């Protein structure tokens, strides 16, 4: 899996968050496990 520029990744073990600033091949690993890509947070409604 390639790292995606501008995406955030989170370790499910220690909750460390990483922001990818350089795209490339490979995966981000923390605590011996591959970090999961976070989904974007929804923006609040501007009613």
ChimeraX attribute file (.defattr): number of C-alpha atoms within 10 A of each C-alpha:
attribute: neighborCount
match mode: 1-to-1
recipient: residues
	/A:1	9
	/A:2	10
	/A:3	18
	/A:4	17
	/A:5	12
	/A:6	12
	/A:7	15
	/A:8	18
	/A:9	22
	/A:10	19
	/A:11	20
	/A:12	14
	/A:13	11
	/A:14	9
	/A:15	11
	/A:16	12
	/A:17	16
	/A:18	16
	/A:19	13
	/A:20	15
	/A:21	12
	/A:22	9
	/A:23	12
	/A:24	12
	/A:25	9
	/A:26	9
	/A:27	14
	/A:28	19
	/A:29	13
	/A:30	16
	/A:31	11
	/A:32	9
	/A:33	12
	/A:34	15
	/A:35	21
	/A:36	15
	/A:37	17
	/A:38	13
	/A:39	9
	/A:40	8
	/A:41	6
	/A:42	6
	/A:43	6
	/A:44	6
	/A:45	5
	/A:46	4
	/A:47	3
